[in-house]
Amino acid sequence: MVDYIGVSDITRLVREIGAGNFIERLAAEIAADYCRWGEFEKSARLASHSRQGVIELMPTSDGSLYSFKFVNGHPGNTQAGLLTVTAFGVLADVRTGYPLLLSELTVTTALRTAATSALAARQLARPDSRVMALIGNGAQAEFQSIAFRRLLGIEELRLFDVDPHATAKLERNLETLPETAGMRVVRCASTAEAVRGADIVSTVTADKRNAIILTPEMIEPGMHLNCIGGDCPGKTELHADIFDRHDLRVVVEYEPQSRIEGEIQQLPPDYPVTELAEVLLSREPGRRSRDEVTVFDSVGFALEDFAALRFLHQLLRARGVPARQVDLVPELADPKDLFGLLAPAAMQRVA
């Protein structure tokens, strides 16, 4: 039998632990795995693109455990009352090839994305950053708000979305969250208004196009840009001229994948970037100066899902109560007799 985490299970786990605490603990697990960078098999994700969106497979292994995530991205889904992103994943034992955990990853992806964003910002943003602009107030927005409040101590959140209903939804949710209690929330009339004077700018938009969310004149010395929305070919959020600044530094998760899918897809292939693992391992400095502009060009990498699945499996094992299980793998008295499951006598036993 294989341990199973469904949507009801992950929501119960997060409520028991607390969303802020869960994200902080998950960020520590992600950091620990990035610090084992050399142990992982790494590849750009396998993507199947259509006019409507993308379906992707994201595998990785550290030689002991293997994981993959199946995830889609369909920006038009909300018009039909469907989520833009859904996902599930598997954690398996390399020694036997047997799956250990089958888990939902729709909610968990939102949690690990927020955890990774805040983890990177803790390295790259100015230590006294207290004001964040959040451009795009959809499904990821609450998770980002909690993560940056918890891990960086953000005191003021400045909101803008082209859909005012999304901003109203976010405001309502933030009012009820203990993790964001005491944080000042400001609704803004434009992106330019939201980013003015912000220490950190998070762009979390969903349109599958080369959008221009931030332009060069909006960027102020010392800003940290947390760019999440540009995560597939032909989908970006930053004006390319932003990268012409002499005081700008770009950090990515896994360079070969980011060259295809990230903000840097619009730049020459030799444009210099730094991988996040190099910063976390202290091989490269975080912020070099107070006025440096830093960009975390985040597209999501399989190692982060590996860490999330590993963390979830640890939580299940540590709870001391039986986990929900599914019969995903046959259990046989004779492992050479798979057909025995379909024999008449066996079928009668199942019935």
DRENDO-1510 file (C-alpha; in Angstrom, 1 decimal, always signed):
<recs>
REC; n; res; u; v; w
REC; 1; MET; +0.0; +0.0; +0.0 .
REC; 2; VAL; +1.1; +3.6; -0.8 .
REC; 3; ASP; +0.6; +6.5; +1.6 .
REC; 4; TYR; -1.8; +9.1; +0.1 .
REC; 5; ILE; -2.4; +12.8; +0.7 .
REC; 6; GLY; -5.5; +14.3; -0.8 .
REC; 7; VAL; -6.7; +17.9; -0.8 .
REC; 8; SER; -8.6; +17.3; +2.5 .
REC; 9; ASP; -5.4; +15.8; +4.1 .
REC; 10; ILE; -3.1; +18.7; +3.1 .
REC; 11; THR; -5.7; +21.3; +4.3 .
REC; 12; ARG; -5.9; +19.5; +7.6 .
REC; 13; LEU; -2.1; +19.3; +8.0 .
REC; 14; VAL; -1.7; +23.0; +7.3 .
REC; 15; ARG; -4.4; +24.0; +9.7 .
REC; 16; GLU; -2.9; +21.8; +12.4 .
REC; 17; ILE; +0.6; +23.2; +11.9 .
REC; 18; GLY; -0.4; +26.7; +10.9 .
REC; 19; ALA; +0.2; +28.1; +7.4 .
REC; 20; GLY; +3.1; +30.4; +8.4 .
REC; 21; ASN; +4.8; +27.6; +10.4 .
REC; 22; PHE; +4.3; +25.1; +7.6 .
REC; 23; ILE; +5.8; +27.5; +5.0 .
REC; 24; GLU; +8.7; +28.3; +7.2 .
REC; 25; ARG; +9.5; +24.6; +7.9 .
REC; 26; LEU; +9.1; +23.8; +4.2 .
REC; 27; ALA; +11.5; +26.6; +3.3 .
REC; 28; ALA; +14.1; +25.0; +5.5 .
REC; 29; GLU; +13.6; +21.7; +3.8 .
REC; 30; ILE; +13.9; +23.3; +0.4 .
REC; 31; ALA; +17.1; +25.1; +1.5 .
REC; 32; ALA; +18.5; +21.8; +2.8 .
REC; 33; ASP; +18.0; +20.1; -0.5 .
REC; 34; TYR; +19.4; +23.0; -2.5 .
REC; 35; CYS; +22.5; +22.7; -0.3 .
REC; 36; ARG; +22.8; +19.1; -1.7 .
REC; 37; TRP; +22.7; +20.5; -5.2 .
REC; 38; GLY; +25.4; +18.2; -6.5 .
REC; 39; GLU; +23.5; +15.0; -5.5 .
REC; 40; PHE; +20.5; +15.6; -7.7 .
REC; 41; GLU; +19.7; +14.6; -11.2 .
REC; 42; LYS; +18.7; +17.8; -12.9 .
REC; 43; SER; +16.8; +18.5; -16.2 .
REC; 44; ALA; +14.4; +21.0; -17.6 .
REC; 45; ARG; +10.9; +19.8; -17.3 .
REC; 46; LEU; +9.1; +18.0; -20.1 .
REC; 47; ALA; +6.4; +20.2; -21.4 .
REC; 48; SER; +3.5; +19.7; -23.8 .
REC; 49; HIS; +2.2; +23.0; -25.0 .
REC; 50; SER; -1.2; +23.8; -26.6 .
REC; 51; ARG; -3.1; +27.0; -27.4 .
REC; 52; GLN; -4.9; +26.6; -24.2 .
REC; 53; GLY; -2.0; +26.0; -21.9 .
REC; 54; VAL; +0.7; +23.6; -20.9 .
REC; 55; ILE; +1.0; +20.2; -19.2 .
REC; 56; GLU; +4.4; +19.4; -17.6 .
REC; 57; LEU; +6.3; +16.6; -16.0 .
REC; 58; MET; +8.9; +17.5; -13.5 .
REC; 59; PRO; +11.2; +14.7; -12.3 .
REC; 60; THR; +14.3; +14.5; -10.1 .
REC; 61; SER; +16.2; +12.1; -7.9 .
REC; 62; ASP; +19.0; +12.3; -5.3 .
REC; 63; GLY; +19.9; +8.6; -5.8 .
REC; 64; SER; +17.9; +7.4; -2.8 .
REC; 65; LEU; +14.5; +9.0; -3.5 .
REC; 66; TYR; +12.9; +9.8; -6.8 .
REC; 67; SER; +10.0; +12.2; -7.4 .
REC; 68; PHE; +7.9; +13.7; -10.2 .
REC; 69; LYS; +5.2; +16.2; -10.4 .
REC; 70; PHE; +2.5; +16.3; -13.1 .
REC; 71; VAL; +1.3; +19.9; -13.4 .
REC; 72; ASN; -0.7; +22.0; -15.8 .
REC; 73; GLY; -1.0; +25.8; -16.4 .
REC; 74; HIS; -4.1; +27.0; -18.2 .
REC; 75; PRO; -4.7; +30.7; -17.7 .
REC; 76; GLY; -8.2; +30.6; -19.3 .
REC; 77; ASN; -9.5; +27.9; -16.9 .
REC; 78; THR; -10.9; +30.5; -14.5 .
REC; 79; GLN; -13.5; +31.6; -17.1 .
REC; 80; ALA; -14.9; +28.1; -16.8 .
REC; 81; GLY; -14.7; +28.0; -13.0 .
REC; 82; LEU; -11.6; +25.9; -13.0 .
REC; 83; LEU; -8.2; +26.4; -11.4 .
REC; 84; THR; -5.3; +27.8; -13.5 .
REC; 85; VAL; -2.9; +25.3; -12.0 .
REC; 86; THR; -3.5; +21.8; -10.7 .
REC; 87; ALA; -0.9; +19.1; -9.8 .
REC; 88; PHE; -0.2; +15.8; -8.2 .
REC; 89; GLY; +3.1; +14.0; -7.5 .
REC; 90; VAL; +4.8; +10.8; -6.4 .
REC; 91; LEU; +7.8; +10.1; -4.1 .
REC; 92; ALA; +9.4; +6.7; -4.7 .
REC; 93; ASP; +12.2; +4.5; -3.3 .
REC; 94; VAL; +15.1; +4.3; -5.8 .
REC; 95; ARG; +16.2; +1.0; -4.4 .
REC; 96; THR; +13.0; -0.8; -5.2 .
REC; 97; GLY; +11.3; +1.6; -7.6 .
REC; 98; TYR; +8.2; +1.3; -5.4 .
REC; 99; PRO; +6.2; +4.5; -4.8 .
REC; 100; LEU; +6.1; +5.7; -1.2 .
REC; 101; LEU; +3.7; +8.6; -1.4 .
REC; 102; LEU; +1.0; +9.7; -3.9 .
REC; 103; SER; +0.0; +13.3; -3.1 .
REC; 104; GLU; -2.0; +16.2; -4.3 .
REC; 105; LEU; +0.4; +19.0; -5.2 .
REC; 106; THR; -2.0; +21.8; -6.2 .
REC; 107; VAL; -2.2; +23.3; -2.7 .
REC; 108; THR; +1.4; +22.1; -1.9 .
REC; 109; THR; +2.8; +23.8; -5.0 .
REC; 110; ALA; +1.3; +27.1; -3.9 .
REC; 111; LEU; +3.0; +26.6; -0.5 .
REC; 112; ARG; +6.4; +25.5; -1.9 .
REC; 113; THR; +6.3; +28.4; -4.4 .
REC; 114; ALA; +5.8; +30.9; -1.6 .
REC; 115; ALA; +8.4; +29.2; +0.6 .
REC; 116; THR; +11.0; +29.3; -2.3 .
REC; 117; SER; +10.2; +33.0; -3.0 .
REC; 118; ALA; +10.7; +34.0; +0.6 .
REC; 119; LEU; +13.8; +31.8; +0.9 .
REC; 120; ALA; +15.4; +33.6; -2.1 .
REC; 121; ALA; +14.3; +37.0; -0.9 .
REC; 122; ARG; +15.9; +36.4; +2.5 .
REC; 123; GLN; +19.2; +36.1; +0.7 .
REC; 124; LEU; +18.7; +38.8; -1.9 .
REC; 125; ALA; +16.5; +41.6; -0.5 .
REC; 126; ARG; +17.8; +44.2; +1.8 .
REC; 127; PRO; +17.6; +43.0; +5.4 .
REC; 128; ASP; +15.5; +45.9; +6.5 .
REC; 129; SER; +12.9; +45.4; +3.7 .
REC; 130; ARG; +9.4; +46.0; +5.1 .
REC; 131; VAL; +7.2; +47.1; +2.2 .
REC; 132; MET; +6.2; +44.7; -0.6 .
REC; 133; ALA; +4.2; +45.3; -3.7 .
REC; 134; LEU; +2.1; +42.3; -4.8 .
REC; 135; ILE; +1.2; +42.6; -8.5 .
REC; 136; GLY; -1.4; +39.9; -9.3 .
REC; 137; ASN; -3.8; +39.0; -6.5 .
REC; 138; GLY; -5.0; +35.6; -7.6 .
REC; 139; ALA; -4.6; +32.1; -6.2 .
REC; 140; GLN; -0.9; +32.5; -5.1 .
REC; 141; ALA; -1.3; +35.9; -3.5 .
REC; 142; GLU; -2.2; +34.8; +0.1 .
REC; 143; PHE; +0.6; +32.3; +0.2 .
REC; 144; GLN; +3.1; +34.9; -0.8 .
REC; 145; SER; +1.7; +37.3; +1.7 .
REC; 146; ILE; +2.0; +34.8; +4.6 .
REC; 147; ALA; +5.5; +33.7; +3.5 .
REC; 148; PHE; +7.0; +37.2; +3.3 .
REC; 149; ARG; +5.4; +38.3; +6.5 .
REC; 150; ARG; +6.7; +35.2; +8.3 .
REC; 151; LEU; +10.2; +34.9; +6.9 .
REC; 152; LEU; +11.0; +38.6; +6.2 .
REC; 153; GLY; +8.8; +40.6; +8.5 .
REC; 154; ILE; +7.0; +42.5; +5.8 .
REC; 155; GLU; +4.9; +45.2; +7.5 .
REC; 156; GLU; +3.1; +46.8; +4.5 .
REC; 157; LEU; +1.6; +45.1; +1.5 .
REC; 158; ARG; +0.6; +47.1; -1.6 .
REC; 159; LEU; -1.8; +45.4; -3.9 .
REC; 160; PHE; -2.8; +45.7; -7.5 .
REC; 161; ASP; -4.6; +43.5; -10.0 .
REC; 162; VAL; -6.3; +44.3; -13.2 .
REC; 163; ASP; -9.3; +42.3; -11.8 .
REC; 164; PRO; -10.6; +44.3; -8.7 .
REC; 165; HIS; -12.5; +41.3; -7.6 .
REC; 166; ALA; -9.2; +39.4; -7.1 .
REC; 167; THR; -7.8; +42.2; -4.9 .
REC; 168; ALA; -11.1; +42.3; -2.9 .
REC; 169; LYS; -10.8; +38.5; -2.4 .
REC; 170; LEU; -7.2; +38.9; -1.2 .
REC; 171; GLU; -8.1; +41.7; +1.2 .
REC; 172; ARG; -10.9; +39.7; +2.8 .
REC; 173; ASN; -8.7; +36.7; +3.3 .
REC; 174; LEU; -5.8; +38.7; +4.7 .
REC; 175; GLU; -8.2; +40.2; +7.3 .
REC; 176; THR; -9.0; +36.7; +8.7 .
REC; 177; LEU; -5.4; +35.3; +8.7 .
REC; 178; PRO; -3.6; +35.3; +12.1 .
REC; 179; GLU; -0.3; +35.1; +10.1 .
REC; 180; THR; -0.9; +38.5; +8.5 .
REC; 181; ALA; -2.3; +40.2; +11.6 .
REC; 182; GLY; -0.9; +43.7; +12.1 .
REC; 183; MET; +0.3; +44.0; +8.4 .
REC; 184; ARG; -0.9; +47.2; +6.7 .
REC; 185; VAL; -2.7; +46.4; +3.4 .
REC; 186; VAL; -3.0; +49.1; +0.8 .
REC; 187; ARG; -5.1; +48.8; -2.4 .
REC; 188; CYS; -3.5; +50.6; -5.3 .
REC; 189; ALA; -4.9; +51.9; -8.6 .
REC; 190; SER; -2.0; +50.8; -10.8 .
REC; 191; THR; +1.2; +48.8; -10.8 .
REC; 192; ALA; +3.3; +52.0; -10.8 .
REC; 193; GLU; +1.5; +53.2; -7.7 .
REC; 194; ALA; +2.0; +49.9; -5.9 .
REC; 195; VAL; +5.7; +49.6; -6.6 .
REC; 196; ARG; +6.6; +53.2; -5.7 .
REC; 197; GLY; +8.8; +53.0; -2.7 .
REC; 198; ALA; +8.5; +49.3; -2.3 .
REC; 199; ASP; +11.5; +47.3; -1.1 .
REC; 200; ILE; +10.3; +44.0; -2.7 .
REC; 201; VAL; +8.1; +43.6; -5.7 .
REC; 202; SER; +6.4; +40.3; -6.4 .
REC; 203; THR; +4.8; +39.8; -9.8 .
REC; 204; VAL; +2.4; +36.9; -9.8 .
REC; 205; THR; +0.4; +37.2; -13.0 .
REC; 206; ALA; -1.1; +34.4; -15.1 .
REC; 207; ASP; -1.5; +35.6; -18.7 .
REC; 208; LYS; +0.3; +33.3; -21.2 .
REC; 209; ARG; +2.0; +36.0; -23.2 .
REC; 210; ASN; +5.0; +38.3; -23.2 .
REC; 211; ALA; +3.3; +40.8; -20.8 .
REC; 212; ILE; +5.0; +44.0; -19.6 .
REC; 213; ILE; +4.1; +44.3; -15.9 .
REC; 214; LEU; +7.2; +46.2; -14.8 .
REC; 215; THR; +9.0; +48.8; -16.9 .
REC; 216; PRO; +12.5; +50.3; -16.4 .
REC; 217; GLU; +11.2; +53.6; -14.9 .
REC; 218; MET; +9.4; +51.7; -12.1 .
REC; 219; ILE; +12.6; +50.1; -10.8 .
REC; 220; GLU; +14.3; +51.9; -7.9 .
REC; 221; PRO; +17.8; +51.3; -6.5 .
REC; 222; GLY; +17.9; +48.5; -3.9 .
REC; 223; MET; +14.6; +46.8; -5.0 .
REC; 224; HIS; +14.3; +43.1; -5.0 .
REC; 225; LEU; +12.0; +41.7; -7.8 .
REC; 226; ASN; +10.4; +38.3; -7.1 .
REC; 227; CYS; +9.2; +37.3; -10.5 .
REC; 228; ILE; +6.9; +34.2; -10.6 .
REC; 229; GLY; +4.5; +34.6; -13.5 .
REC; 230; GLY; +7.0; +34.1; -16.3 .
REC; 231; ASP; +7.2; +30.3; -16.2 .
REC; 232; CYS; +6.8; +29.0; -19.8 .
REC; 233; PRO; +8.1; +29.9; -23.3 .
REC; 234; GLY; +6.5; +33.1; -24.5 .
REC; 235; LYS; +5.3; +34.1; -21.0 .
REC; 236; THR; +7.2; +37.0; -19.2 .
REC; 237; GLU; +6.4; +39.9; -16.9 .
REC; 238; LEU; +9.4; +42.3; -17.2 .
REC; 239; HIS; +10.3; +44.7; -19.9 .
REC; 240; ALA; +13.6; +43.5; -21.5 .
REC; 241; ASP; +15.2; +46.9; -21.0 .
REC; 242; ILE; +15.2; +46.4; -17.2 .
REC; 243; PHE; +18.0; +43.9; -17.7 .
REC; 244; ASP; +20.2; +46.6; -19.2 .
REC; 245; ARG; +20.8; +48.2; -15.8 .
REC; 246; HIS; +24.5; +48.0; -14.7 .
REC; 247; ASP; +23.5; +47.5; -11.1 .
REC; 248; LEU; +21.2; +44.5; -11.7 .
REC; 249; ARG; +21.7; +40.9; -10.7 .
REC; 250; VAL; +19.6; +37.9; -11.7 .
REC; 251; VAL; +19.3; +34.7; -9.7 .
REC; 252; VAL; +17.5; +31.6; -11.1 .
REC; 253; GLU; +16.7; +28.1; -9.9 .
REC; 254; TYR; +18.2; +26.0; -12.7 .
REC; 255; GLU; +19.8; +27.9; -15.5 .
REC; 256; PRO; +19.0; +25.5; -18.4 .
REC; 257; GLN; +15.3; +25.5; -17.6 .
REC; 258; SER; +15.2; +29.3; -16.9 .
REC; 259; ARG; +16.7; +30.0; -20.3 .
REC; 260; ILE; +13.7; +28.4; -21.8 .
REC; 261; GLU; +10.9; +29.5; -19.6 .
REC; 262; GLY; +12.0; +32.4; -17.4 .
REC; 263; GLU; +12.3; +36.1; -17.8 .
REC; 264; ILE; +15.8; +35.5; -19.2 .
REC; 265; GLN; +14.3; +33.7; -22.2 .
REC; 266; GLN; +14.1; +37.2; -23.8 .
REC; 267; LEU; +17.8; +37.8; -23.3 .
REC; 268; PRO; +21.0; +36.7; -25.1 .
REC; 269; PRO; +22.1; +33.2; -24.1 .
REC; 270; ASP; +25.3; +34.5; -22.5 .
REC; 271; TYR; +23.6; +37.0; -20.2 .
REC; 272; PRO; +25.1; +36.3; -16.8 .
REC; 273; VAL; +22.9; +34.7; -14.1 .
REC; 274; THR; +23.6; +33.0; -10.8 .
REC; 275; GLU; +21.8; +29.8; -9.6 .
REC; 276; LEU; +20.1; +29.9; -6.2 .
REC; 277; ALA; +22.1; +27.0; -4.9 .
REC; 278; GLU; +25.3; +28.9; -5.4 .
REC; 279; VAL; +24.0; +31.6; -3.1 .
REC; 280; LEU; +22.6; +29.2; -0.5 .
REC; 281; LEU; +25.9; +27.4; -0.4 .
REC; 282; SER; +27.7; +30.7; +0.1 .
REC; 283; ARG; +29.7; +30.2; -3.1 .
REC; 284; GLU; +28.2; +33.5; -4.4 .
REC; 285; PRO; +27.2; +36.4; -2.2 .
REC; 286; GLY; +23.6; +37.4; -1.8 .
REC; 287; ARG; +23.1; +41.1; -2.1 .
REC; 288; ARG; +26.4; +42.8; -3.1 .
REC; 289; SER; +25.4; +46.4; -2.2 .
REC; 290; ARG; +22.4; +48.3; -0.7 .
REC; 291; ASP; +21.6; +49.9; -4.1 .
REC; 292; GLU; +21.9; +46.7; -6.2 .
REC; 293; VAL; +18.7; +45.6; -7.9 .
REC; 294; THR; +18.2; +41.9; -7.5 .
REC; 295; VAL; +15.8; +39.7; -9.6 .
REC; 296; PHE; +14.7; +36.2; -8.6 .
REC; 297; ASP; +13.6; +34.8; -11.9 .
REC; 298; SER; +11.5; +31.9; -10.5 .
REC; 299; VAL; +9.9; +29.3; -12.8 .
REC; 300; GLY; +9.6; +26.5; -10.2 .
REC; 301; PHE; +12.1; +23.6; -10.2 .
REC; 302; ALA; +11.6; +19.9; -9.5 .
REC; 303; LEU; +13.9; +19.9; -6.5 .
REC; 304; GLU; +11.4; +22.1; -4.7 .
REC; 305; ASP; +8.6; +19.6; -5.3 .
REC; 306; PHE; +11.0; +16.8; -4.2 .
REC; 307; ALA; +11.6; +18.6; -0.9 .
REC; 308; ALA; +7.9; +19.2; -0.5 .
REC; 309; LEU; +7.0; +15.5; -1.1 .
REC; 310; ARG; +9.8; +14.4; +1.2 .
REC; 311; PHE; +8.6; +16.8; +3.9 .
REC; 312; LEU; +5.0; +15.6; +3.6 .
REC; 313; HIS; +6.1; +12.0; +3.9 .
REC; 314; GLN; +8.1; +12.8; +7.0 .
REC; 315; LEU; +5.1; +14.5; +8.5 .
REC; 316; LEU; +3.0; +11.5; +7.9 .
REC; 317; ARG; +5.6; +9.1; +9.4 .
REC; 318; ALA; +6.0; +11.4; +12.5 .
REC; 319; ARG; +2.3; +11.8; +13.3 .
REC; 320; GLY; +2.0; +8.4; +14.9 .
REC; 321; VAL; -1.4; +7.8; +13.3 .
REC; 322; PRO; -2.0; +5.6; +10.3 .
REC; 323; ALA; -1.8; +7.4; +7.0 .
REC; 324; ARG; -4.4; +7.1; +4.3 .
REC; 325; GLN; -3.3; +4.5; +1.8 .
REC; 326; VAL; -4.2; +3.5; -1.8 .
REC; 327; ASP; -3.6; +0.1; -3.5 .
REC; 328; LEU; -1.5; +1.6; -6.3 .
REC; 329; VAL; +0.9; -1.3; -6.4 .
REC; 330; PRO; -0.2; -5.0; -6.4 .
REC; 331; GLU; +0.6; -7.1; -3.3 .
REC; 332; LEU; +1.3; -10.7; -4.5 .
REC; 333; ALA; +2.1; -13.9; -2.7 .
REC; 334; ASP; +4.1; -14.8; -5.8 .
REC; 335; PRO; +5.7; -11.8; -7.4 .
REC; 336; LYS; +6.1; -13.7; -10.6 .
REC; 337; ASP; +2.3; -14.3; -10.9 .
REC; 338; LEU; +0.9; -10.9; -11.7 .
REC; 339; PHE; -1.8; -12.6; -13.9 .
REC; 340; GLY; -3.0; -14.4; -10.8 .
REC; 341; LEU; -4.8; -11.2; -9.8 .
REC; 342; LEU; -7.1; -11.7; -12.8 .
REC; 343; ALA; -7.6; -15.4; -12.4 .
REC; 344; PRO; -11.2; -16.5; -11.7 .
REC; 345; ALA; -10.5; -17.5; -8.1 .
REC; 346; ALA; -8.8; -14.2; -7.3 .
REC; 347; MET; -11.6; -12.2; -9.0 .
REC; 348; GLN; -14.1; -14.0; -6.8 .
REC; 349; ARG; -12.1; -13.1; -3.7 .
REC; 350; VAL; -12.1; -9.4; -4.7 .
REC; 351; ALA; -15.9; -9.5; -5.4 .
</recs>
